Amino acid sequence: MDSNKSVTSRARTRLIAAVASVAVAGAVGVGALTTGTFPVLADPVKLDQPVRAPSFADVVDVVSPAVVSVRVRGEAPVGGEVASPFFEMPGFENLPENHPLRRFFDQFRDGSPRAVPPRQRVRPVAQGSGFFISQDGYLVTNNHVVAGGNEYTVVLDDGTELGAELIGADERTDLAVLKVDADREFTYVEFGDDSSARVGDWVVAVGNPFGLGGTVTAGIVSARGREIGAGPYDDFLQIDAAVNRGNSGGPAFNLSGQVVGVNTAIFSPSGGNVGIAFAIPANLAKTVVQELIETGTVERGWLGVQIQQVTDRIAESLGLDEEKGALIVDANEGEPAAAAGIQPGDVIVAVDGESIDSPRTLARVIAEREPGQTVDVTLWRDGESRQIGVELGEMPGEEQLAAAAPGGAGPFGLTVTPAEEGDGLVVTDVEGDGIAADNGIVPGDVIRSVNSQAVSSRRDLTEAIEAAEASGRGAVLIQIERDGANRFVALPIG
């Protein structure tokens, strides 16, 4: 027993010694590898020169002092009747009779409103970004940042807070100009030429996302000429630099440190950045900003027409080679276009030699002209090109436009314009959920008659429908011409 124990003990001792020896050897081996004692079988993998990724640090160092945060406050009415918050709180009804809050609670236990004296309270309205464009303190931001405010504070990149005055704002392009009066010279930046910005070019966005202060993101120009339904002058640069709430009004720079766009909107199902942001092009912003500084408002030329996109079918029906231009749906009586002889059914294809490829292009080109200026309008009528000089009026204000705006599509969801030869009505648009669409009428169709009465104007169409209604009919019979063939469609009234 004792002998076996002794052998076992000796064997265990030898095993422990062997393990220790291996551990020491391993430790020495690691040391040898570290110090290069052991031979190296192959060189480590590495690059001879480090990768030189693009850096925006030089641009950021130069332009950051010109970018500011904009805080906006405005007066909001406070007062009237508000519900007492106490009647909804459980437990107050069980207060002891002698509790100090019992009498106070009893006054409101029925939940009746309590009167609050009316007063005005200044409250935060918005916060955004902006950038100086002059040494003496003019800066650009978005109209939607300053809208509803009457107190404006600009926070510089070093934390300095300065009061600012609103010089002017333009709702249609969502631009505004503020002015800081201070005994100092401001670092400022300049607008570049956005027409030279190509899809794929780098851009750097600097701004105040979520109120965090100066934040820099980078990306590329993703697309040009984007229309997002923001207004009649949509022509946005799309960029994928991260832009979030609070970046509105901030600049998007090219690598020369010039402003190529004013960040104004994002597309985001979540409300945060998903890589799709929109910036007002510098060339448009530069024109509007200069006018705001000089006059505080923006005056735009005005034709006084209702216009429609030229589709391929409309182009074919009018003898146009391309589906370009702006189709005149109506020329408002007494307005510049009508006074110059422009008629419904005309297609404006150029202004002062500048090609017009869409209604939006026409709106932008005319808006860039001064009221009172005479422009040379090239239009297509009766299968040939004509030139007409038009003295532009001044675009009415938003309220006037709203009051004068047409009510959209006409009867049955149809938008029509007189046919070129004056016999019938060309269908220029059809509401997707309207009666006409349900019955197979499509843009390009020509309405020749309604209830056997020839029609050549929208008034003719309306009067024919009203006459059918007055006689108690439940439908009207419309003669449609398409591709040289006629057919009749019965559309229900009401």
C-alpha positions in Angstrom: 0.0 0.0 0.0 2.7 2.4 1.1 4.8 1.4 -1.9 1.9 2.0 -4.3 1.2 5.3 -2.7 4.8 6.2 -3.0 4.9 5.3 -6.7 1.7 7.2 -7.3 3.1 10.2 -5.5 6.3 10.1 -7.5 4.5 9.8 -10.8 2.3 12.7 -9.8 5.3 14.7 -9.0 7.0 14.0 -12.3 3.7 14.9 -14.2 3.5 18.3 -12.4 7.2 18.9 -13.2 6.6 18.1 -16.9 3.6 20.4 -17.1 5.6 23.2 -15.5 8.4 22.6 -17.9 6.1 22.9 -20.9 4.6 26.1 -19.4 8.0 27.6 -18.9 9.1 26.6 -22.4 5.9 28.1 -23.8 6.6 31.3 -22.0 10.1 31.4 -23.2 8.9 30.6 -26.7 6.5 33.5 -26.7 9.2 35.7 -25.5 11.5 34.4 -28.2 8.9 35.1 -30.9 8.3 38.5 -29.6 12.0 39.4 -29.6 12.7 37.7 -32.9 14.8 34.8 -31.5 12.8 32.2 -33.4 13.2 32.3 -37.2 10.4 34.1 -39.1 9.0 31.9 -41.9 7.2 34.7 -43.9 6.8 38.5 -43.9 3.6 39.9 -42.3 0.9 41.1 -44.7 0.8 44.9 -44.9 0.5 47.7 -47.4 3.6 49.6 -48.6 1.6 52.9 -48.5 -1.5 53.6 -46.3 -4.8 54.0 -48.1 -5.5 57.7 -48.6 -9.3 58.0 -48.2 -10.8 61.4 -49.0 -10.8 63.8 -46.1 -13.1 66.7 -45.7 -11.3 68.2 -42.7 -9.7 71.1 -44.7 -13.1 72.1 -46.1 -14.8 71.8 -42.6 -12.0 73.9 -41.0 -12.6 76.8 -43.4 -16.4 76.9 -43.6 -17.6 75.9 -40.1 -17.3 79.4 -38.6 -19.8 80.6 -41.2 -22.4 78.1 -40.2 -24.8 78.9 -37.4 -27.7 77.4 -35.4 -30.9 79.4 -35.6 -33.4 79.4 -32.6 -36.8 80.9 -33.2 -39.4 82.0 -30.6 -42.9 83.3 -31.1 -45.9 84.5 -29.2 -48.7 82.0 -28.6 -52.0 82.8 -27.0 -52.4 81.2 -23.6 -55.7 81.4 -21.6 -59.4 80.7 -21.9 -60.9 77.7 -20.3 -58.8 74.6 -19.5 -59.8 71.4 -17.8 -58.6 71.0 -14.2 -56.0 68.2 -14.0 -57.1 67.1 -10.6 -60.4 65.4 -11.3 -58.7 62.6 -13.2 -56.2 61.7 -10.5 -57.3 58.7 -8.4 -57.2 59.0 -4.6 -57.9 62.6 -4.2 -61.6 61.9 -3.6 -60.6 59.8 -0.5 -58.7 62.6 1.3 -59.6 63.1 4.9 -62.0 66.0 5.7 -59.3 67.9 7.5 -56.6 67.4 4.8 -55.1 70.7 3.6 -55.8 69.7 -0.1 -59.4 68.5 0.5 -61.0 71.9 0.1 -58.8 72.7 -2.9 -59.8 69.3 -4.5 -63.5 69.8 -3.8 -63.4 72.9 -6.0 -62.5 70.8 -9.0 -64.0 67.4 -8.3 -66.8 67.8 -10.8 -64.2 68.2 -13.6 -65.5 71.5 -14.7 -63.1 73.8 -16.6 -61.4 76.6 -14.8 -60.8 80.0 -16.3 -57.3 81.2 -17.1 -56.8 84.9 -17.8 -55.9 85.3 -21.5 -52.3 86.3 -22.1 -49.5 86.0 -24.7 -46.6 83.7 -23.9 -43.3 83.6 -25.9 -42.4 80.0 -26.6 -39.9 78.2 -28.8 -41.2 77.7 -32.3 -38.4 76.1 -34.2 -34.7 75.5 -34.5 -32.7 75.1 -37.6 -29.5 76.0 -39.3 -28.1 78.9 -41.4 -25.0 80.4 -42.9 -23.5 83.8 -43.3 -23.2 85.2 -46.8 -21.7 88.6 -46.0 -19.1 90.0 -43.6 -21.7 92.4 -42.1 -24.0 89.7 -40.9 -26.6 88.7 -43.5 -27.4 85.0 -43.3 -29.6 82.5 -45.1 -32.0 79.9 -43.7 -35.3 78.3 -44.6 -38.7 80.1 -44.5 -40.2 77.2 -42.6 -37.6 77.6 -39.8 -38.5 81.3 -39.2 -42.3 81.0 -39.9 -44.4 82.0 -36.9 -41.5 83.5 -35.0 -40.8 87.0 -33.9 -37.6 86.5 -31.9 -34.5 85.0 -33.6 -31.3 84.0 -32.0 -28.2 82.9 -33.9 -25.6 80.7 -32.2 -22.1 80.8 -33.7 -19.8 77.8 -33.8 -18.0 79.1 -30.7 -21.2 79.2 -28.7 -21.7 83.0 -28.9 -25.4 83.9 -29.0 -26.6 87.0 -31.0 -30.0 88.4 -31.8 -31.1 88.6 -35.4 -33.7 90.5 -37.4 -35.8 88.9 -40.2 -35.1 90.8 -43.4 -37.4 88.9 -45.7 -38.8 85.4 -46.5 -40.2 83.7 -49.5 -42.7 80.9 -49.0 -42.6 79.6 -52.5 -38.9 78.7 -52.5 -38.7 78.2 -48.7 -35.9 80.7 -48.2 -35.4 83.5 -45.7 -32.7 86.0 -44.8 -31.8 87.2 -41.3 -29.4 90.0 -40.3 -27.2 90.1 -37.2 -26.1 93.5 -36.1 -22.9 93.2 -34.1 -19.6 95.1 -33.8 -17.6 92.4 -35.5 -16.8 90.9 -38.9 -18.3 87.5 -39.6 -16.7 84.7 -41.5 -19.0 84.0 -44.5 -19.2 81.7 -47.5 -20.3 82.2 -51.1 -22.8 80.5 -53.4 -21.3 78.3 -56.1 -22.7 77.3 -59.5 -24.8 74.3 -58.8 -25.1 73.6 -62.6 -21.6 72.3 -62.5 -22.4 69.8 -59.7 -22.6 66.4 -61.2 -24.4 63.3 -59.9 -21.7 61.5 -57.9 -19.9 64.6 -56.8 -19.0 64.9 -53.1 -21.0 67.3 -50.8 -20.5 68.2 -47.2 -23.5 69.2 -45.1 -22.9 71.3 -41.9 -25.8 72.1 -39.6 -27.6 71.8 -36.2 -29.4 68.4 -36.2 -31.7 67.9 -33.2 -30.2 71.0 -31.6 -26.8 69.3 -31.1 -24.9 72.2 -32.7 -22.3 72.1 -35.4 -22.4 68.7 -37.0 -20.7 67.6 -40.3 -21.9 64.8 -42.6 -20.7 63.9 -46.1 -22.2 62.2 -49.1 -22.7 62.6 -52.8 -25.1 64.3 -55.2 -27.6 61.5 -55.8 -29.8 63.2 -58.4 -30.7 66.6 -59.9 -34.0 68.3 -60.8 -36.1 66.5 -58.2 -39.7 67.4 -57.8 -41.1 66.6 -54.3 -44.4 68.6 -54.4 -43.1 71.4 -52.2 -44.1 74.1 -54.7 -44.2 75.3 -58.2 -40.5 75.8 -58.4 -39.3 72.3 -57.3 -35.9 71.7 -58.8 -34.0 70.1 -55.9 -30.6 68.6 -55.6 -30.9 65.2 -54.0 -28.0 64.3 -51.7 -27.3 61.3 -49.4 -25.3 63.2 -46.7 -27.1 62.5 -43.4 -29.6 65.4 -42.9 -32.0 65.4 -40.0 -34.4 67.7 -38.1 -32.5 70.9 -37.4 -30.4 70.7 -40.5 -33.0 72.8 -42.3 -31.5 76.0 -43.7 -28.0 74.7 -43.5 -25.5 74.6 -46.4 -24.4 71.7 -48.6 -20.8 72.5 -49.7 -18.7 71.3 -52.6 -15.1 70.5 -52.0 -14.1 74.1 -52.8 -16.1 75.3 -49.8 -18.8 76.8 -52.0 -22.5 76.4 -51.2 -24.2 74.3 -53.9 -27.5 73.9 -52.0 -29.6 74.9 -49.0 -30.7 71.8 -47.1 -34.5 72.0 -46.8 -36.3 68.6 -46.7 -35.8 64.9 -46.2 -37.7 61.8 -47.3 -38.1 59.5 -44.3 -40.8 57.1 -43.3 -39.2 57.1 -39.8 -38.6 60.8 -39.4 -34.8 60.3 -39.3 -32.1 60.2 -41.9 -32.4 57.4 -44.5 -30.0 58.9 -47.0 -32.5 60.9 -49.1 -32.3 64.7 -48.5 -33.1 67.6 -50.8 -31.4 71.0 -51.2 -32.5 74.1 -52.9 -30.0 74.7 -55.8 -27.5 77.5 -55.2 -28.4 79.4 -58.4 -32.0 79.7 -57.5 -31.2 80.5 -53.8 -28.7 83.2 -54.9 -31.3 85.1 -57.0 -34.0 84.9 -54.3 -31.7 85.8 -51.5 -30.4 88.9 -53.3 -33.9 90.2 -53.9 -34.9 89.6 -50.3 -31.9 91.6 -49.1 -32.7 94.4 -51.5 -36.5 94.7 -51.1 -37.6 92.2 -48.4 -39.9 90.4 -50.9 -39.7 88.6 -54.2 -41.5 89.9 -57.3 -42.2 87.4 -60.0 -43.5 87.6 -63.6 -47.0 86.4 -64.3 -48.7 85.1 -67.5 -52.1 84.3 -66.0 -52.7 80.9 -67.6 -53.6 77.4 -66.5 -51.3 74.9 -68.0 -51.1 71.1 -68.5 -48.4 68.6 -69.2 -48.1 67.5 -72.9 -48.4 63.7 -73.1 -47.4 61.6 -76.0 -51.0 61.3 -77.1 -51.6 65.0 -76.8 -48.4 65.7 -78.8 -49.6 63.3 -81.5 -53.0 64.9 -81.7 -51.5 68.4 -82.0 -48.9 67.4 -84.6 -45.9 68.0 -82.2 -42.8 65.8 -82.8 -42.1 65.6 -79.0 -44.1 65.5 -75.8 -42.6 68.8 -74.6 -43.9 72.2 -73.8 -46.8 73.5 -71.7 -50.3 73.1 -73.0 -52.6 76.1 -72.3 -55.7 74.8 -70.7 -57.1 78.3 -70.1 -55.9 81.9 -70.5 -57.5 84.0 -67.8 -59.5 87.0 -69.1 -57.7 90.3 -68.5 -54.4 88.6 -67.7 -51.2 89.2 -69.8 -51.4 86.0 -71.8 -55.0 86.5 -72.9 -54.3 90.2 -73.7 -51.4 89.1 -76.0 -53.6 86.6 -77.8 -52.5 83.3 -76.3 -55.5 80.9 -76.5 -56.5 77.5 -74.9 -55.0 74.7 -76.9 -51.8 76.6 -77.6 -48.5 74.9 -76.5 -45.7 77.1 -75.2 -42.5 75.6 -76.4 -40.0 78.4 -75.7 -39.6 81.7 -73.9 -36.9 84.2 -75.1 -35.4 81.3 -76.9 -35.1 79.1 -73.8 -36.7 75.7 -74.5 -39.8 74.8 -72.3 -40.0 71.1 -71.7 -42.7 71.0 -69.0 -45.3 73.2 -67.2 -42.9 73.4 -64.2 -40.1 74.8 -66.5 -42.5 77.4 -67.8 -43.5 78.5 -64.3 -39.8 78.8 -63.3 -38.7 80.7 -66.4 -41.6 83.2 -66.2 -41.1 83.7 -62.4 -37.5 84.6 -63.0 -38.6 87.6 -65.2 -39.5 91.0 -63.8 -43.1 92.2 -63.9 -43.5 94.6 -66.8 -40.9 92.9 -68.8 -41.9 91.8 -72.4 -40.9 88.2 -73.2 -40.9 86.5 -76.6 -43.1 83.4 -76.4 -42.8 80.7 -79.0 -46.0 78.6 -79.2 -47.4 75.8 -81.3 -50.9 76.5 -82.9 -52.7 74.9 -85.8 -49.7 72.8 -86.7 -47.2 75.6 -86.9 -44.9 77.6 -84.7 -45.7 81.2 -83.9 -44.0 84.1 -82.0 -46.0 86.3 -79.6 -44.7 89.1 -77.4 -46.2 89.2 -73.9 -45.8 91.9 -71.3 -45.7 90.1 -68.0 -47.8 91.1 -65.0 -46.9 90.6 -61.3 -47.7 87.3 -59.7 -50.6 87.7 -57.2 -50.1 86.8 -53.5 -50.9 83.4 -52.1 -54.3 84.4 -50.9 -55.3 85.9 -54.3 -54.0 82.7 -56.1 -56.0 80.5 -53.8 -59.2 82.5 -54.4 -58.6 82.4 -58.2 -57.4 78.9 -58.5 -59.6 76.5 -60.6 -61.4 73.8 -58.7 -59.4 71.0 -60.3 -60.9 68.6 -62.7 -64.3 69.3 -64.2 -67.4 67.0 -64.5 -66.8 63.3 -64.3 -63.1 63.9 -63.2 -62.2 65.3 -66.7 -59.8 68.0 -67.5 -60.3 69.3 -71.1 -59.1 71.9 -73.5 -60.6 73.1 -76.8 -59.3 70.9 -79.7 -56.9 72.5 -82.1 -59.4 72.9 -85.0 -62.1 74.2 -82.6 -64.4 71.3 -83.0 -64.5 69.3 -79.8 -62.6 69.0 -76.5 -59.3 67.3 -76.0 -59.1 65.3 -72.7 -55.8 66.3 -71.1 -56.2 64.6 -67.8 -58.5 62.0 -66.1 -58.9 61.5 -62.4 -58.0 58.0 -61.5 -61.0 57.4 -59.3 -63.5 59.5 -61.5 -66.5 58.3 -63.5 -64.8 59.0 -66.8 -61.8 56.8 -65.9 -64.1 54.0 -64.8 -65.7 54.1 -68.2 -62.5 54.0 -70.2 -62.0 57.6 -71.2 -58.2 58.4 -71.3 -56.1 61.5 -72.0 -55.9 62.2 -75.7 -59.5 61.3 -76.4 -61.6 64.0 -78.1 -65.1 64.7 -76.9 -67.1 65.6 -80.1 -70.6 65.9 -78.6 -72.7 65.5 -75.4 -76.3 64.3 -75.9 -75.9 65.0 -79.6 -74.9 68.6 -79.0 -71.5 69.7 -80.4 -69.1 71.0 -77.7 -66.1 73.3 -78.2 -65.5 74.7 -74.7 -65.7 73.6 -71.1 -68.8 75.8 -70.7 -70.5 73.8 -73.5 -69.7 70.6 -71.6 -71.0 71.9 -68.3 -74.2 73.3 -69.8 -75.0 70.1 -71.7 -74.7 68.1 -68.4 -76.8 70.7 -66.6 -79.5 70.5 -69.3 -79.6 66.7 -69.0 -79.9 67.0 -65.2 -82.8 69.5 -65.5 -84.7 67.2 -67.8 -84.4 64.4 -65.3 -82.0 62.2 -67.2 -79.8 59.9 -65.2 -76.9 59.9 -67.7 -75.4 61.8 -70.6 -74.2 60.3 -73.9 -70.8 61.4 -74.8 -69.3 60.9 -78.3 -65.6 60.1 -78.1 -63.1 60.1 -80.9 -60.0 58.0 -80.5 -57.4 57.1 -83.2 -59.8 58.3 -85.9 -62.7 56.1 -84.7 -65.9 57.2 -82.9 -67.7 55.6 -80.0 -70.3 56.6 -77.5 -70.0 56.4 -73.7 -72.9 56.9 -71.3 -71.8 58.5 -68.0 -74.1 58.6 -65.0 -75.1 62.0 -63.6 -74.6 62.4 -59.9 
